[in-house]
Amino acid sequence: MSRDRRLVVTNALLDGKTVSLTALDGKITAIGPEAAVDVNAGEMLDAGGGILCAPLVNGHTHAAMTLFRGHGDDLPLIRWLKEAIWPVEQRLEAEDVYWGTRLACLEMIRSGTIGFWDMYWLPAATARAVEDAGLRAVIGPPLFDPPGADLAERNRELESHLDELAGFGDRIGAAVAPHAIYTVGTASLEYAAGLAEDRGLPIHIHLSETREEVLDCVKTHGMRPAAYLDSLGMLTPQTNLAHGVWLEPEEMELISERGATVTTNPVANMKLAVGGVFPYPDAARAGVPMALGTDGAGSNNSLDLLSDLKTFALLQRHAASDAEAIPVAEAWATATGQRSGLIGRLGRSVTADSEPLTIGAPADFIVLDPAAPELALGNLSSALVYTAAGSVVKDTVVDGRILMKDREVEGSAEVLARVREQSSRLDPGGD
Amino acid sequence: MSRDRRLVVTNALLDGKTVSLTALDGKITAIGPEAAVDVNAGEMLDAGGGILCAPLVNGHTHAAMTLFRGHGDDLPLIRWLKEAIWPVEQRLEAEDVYWGTRLACLEMIRSGTIGFWDMYWLPAATARAVEDAGLRAVIGPPLFDPPGADLAERNRELESHLDELAGFGDRIGAAVAPHAIYTVGTASLEYAAGLAEDRGLPIHIHLSETREEVLDCVKTHGMRPAAYLDSLGMLTPQTNLAHGVWLEPEEMELISERGATVTTNPVANMKLAVGGVFPYPDAARAGVPMALGTDGAGSNNSLDLLSDLKTFALLQRHAASDAEAIPVAEAWATATGQRSGLIGRLGRSVTADSEPLTIGAPADFIVLDPAAPELALGNLSSALVYTAAGSVVKDTVVDGRILMKDREVEGSAEVLARVREQSSRLDPGGD
């Protein structure tokens, strides 16, 4: 690691006051009026009067699936998988995953997301891409029980993927990621729970995405999905449950007691037409830690979490027929990872009381465009939830490094060119 | 009008080929390979390899309500109106409406919308703003029956507003705009129908937005809203019905027979939590002309129709629990005004067979940013419906005039400064 990386941000707005900010080696060292901050040394970022803002964290995605964006958009789930996704996924190579993830990172940087929870094949390629792009990620090599597979061999492969991920820098974390309770058997789930505990890793799993999954679970295991996971020791403060569309109030109580997080993915749920809505009022009442995710670009198809934040709030208001269903402040905190000790930390070794934009916190933040018409009037949080999309983000800083400055991200043209090449190799007939 | 306004667009992509385009006095005169087009005279727009694309038309909004964006976002409809909107609206002056509308126009230009159907107070101020911004609009001075008002005087006022609107240029049209069947009595609706017929103007009205409106209509008039309007002669090919959330299949049949258009506003419906979803499958089955609207920024809060297009498609898939509920091509055509002879024409005197981007058609189009990561892979229509937001628009051209070039809109800084001034005058305590 290079030492003494200094960053100086000037001419930024925070709580209505003009401030400067300095960071050393990825941690914020000072924030205050220009006169009180040593602005003489370091890489300079002139915020141009833009607002300093907490960044967004994407709680669930499959980054490399940008490669499959727009494939079979009008197809229902099973035909989409069988006709559009699986045949192409079988030809995936590390370079595909690398450039698909670079495209995802580019879009996240451009929309103010500084890190994400990922689950996808060839995880070392994902990690390389995240490291090169400058973002943070918790990467979960997916665990499946394919029919007839040698599970011992599969476990060895998974462990070797986790070993590889451990060799990356501080911005990359690993997770144990059993795909779902309908694709992974009880023995493998128990193995996954043990592996996560042994290695001190989080668990990342899809849960209660479709009604069929719940009905099958009750039929096979005699209990609903949350209780089933709990019986296997998989519900802990280190567990990230993606979707949770069909969770019932008693399941919310159990998840809250165990301290696990539910990451809702409203856009993907609507796009794949799962038919239900994450029961936010029940989750909030039970005090469940929560986060917001885009899911993969194959089923969203965007990675702009600010757009999804609006859809999240709208869908909750719509589902409850109640304009008071989710206050602006709660929606905003969900998207920034501040409602889950697990998700927002993204594997960083920072204390839980390290709020964004405070001294000692990671130098991860965004600057909003002072010329964005969407932010010209009214309350800022409300504008971020209901008016803005990712394009209001002017600068993105992660770990004290400037990843976007005045909407320019270094290397974007190469990313677009390379991902187009990989995509035509993968799917020569695709449009 | 100035004569001989020539525009030359070079280096644009259309159907995968590099083309140039020329326009004279607001009409397209040539499109074709560079060599075949006289590119020697006129204002130049280098499209930089960006795709030439049909522009968007916003079928229903209240443009000046950008002034009330973020006021009382967490309030239910009635408290929102009584506490956040009406008290401030009573202080509205022409300069407020002018600058609020200029802000709306700026946001529409930046997101590829070239015209809109408006309904708001002080319509001449709206018209001035639209004319100065360079967009197109059909502007409806709202008609209400306030308790105790002198209706003859109110009618004289309305007619004088319509006279004023007739004095603007070709880009401004007028509409007769009775607010809704629950705020305008039968006599006034009949007057409005007659006025529209006498003056050859379209009708723009809110219909079937809430369930209460429908129940009250049945109770009071013994029929559902569409039949009631029809009984007053208000359902014609010149009628724009905003919302239509609670329309039943028989009403769709009737509307289709009469040739009226329904403009759906999915984001506003979700935000105000009306509880229902525009029954797109019924409307499509009946062949109802359709359009897409944002509604006002007070209840959306964005004016980015590309974002709303995604929400429109997602909400239909969700409501039907069917990923095939609305094909990409149908969604896209709704947002460009191509599914309604009335909406897309925006009062322009062009023949119905004048498709966008053909010779003789109005020189109204957008150029998409070739560097937008959201458009890098996959099918273009799908990317526009499900991936892109308005920021993928690089250039916007209306009536042969360049309103945005490389995302720069002339005069934006003044618009932001002036709208902030007007807003603090209107609502000194607002945040």
Interface residues (C-beta under 8 A of the other chain):
Chain A: T66 L67 R69 G70 H71 D73 D74 L75 P76 L77 W80 L103 L106 E107 R110 V267 N269 M270 K271 L272 A273 V274 G275 V277 A297 N300 N301 S302 D304 S307 K310 T311 L314 L315 R317 H318 A320 S321 D322 A323 E324 A325 P327 V328 A371 P373 E374 A376 L377 G378 N379 S382 A383 V385 Y386 T387 A388 A389 G390 S391 S412 A413 V415 L416 V419 R420 S423 G430 D431
Chain B: T66 L67 R69 G70 H71 D73 D74 L75 P76 L77 W80 L103 L106 E107 R110 V267 N269 M270 K271 L272 A273 V274 G275 V277 A297 N300 N301 S302 D304 S307 K310 T311 L314 L315 R317 H318 A320 S321 D322 A323 E324 A325 P327 V328 A371 P373 E374 A376 L377 G378 N379 S382 A383 V385 Y386 T387 A388 A389 G390 S391 S412 A413 V415 L416 V419 R420 S423 G430 D431
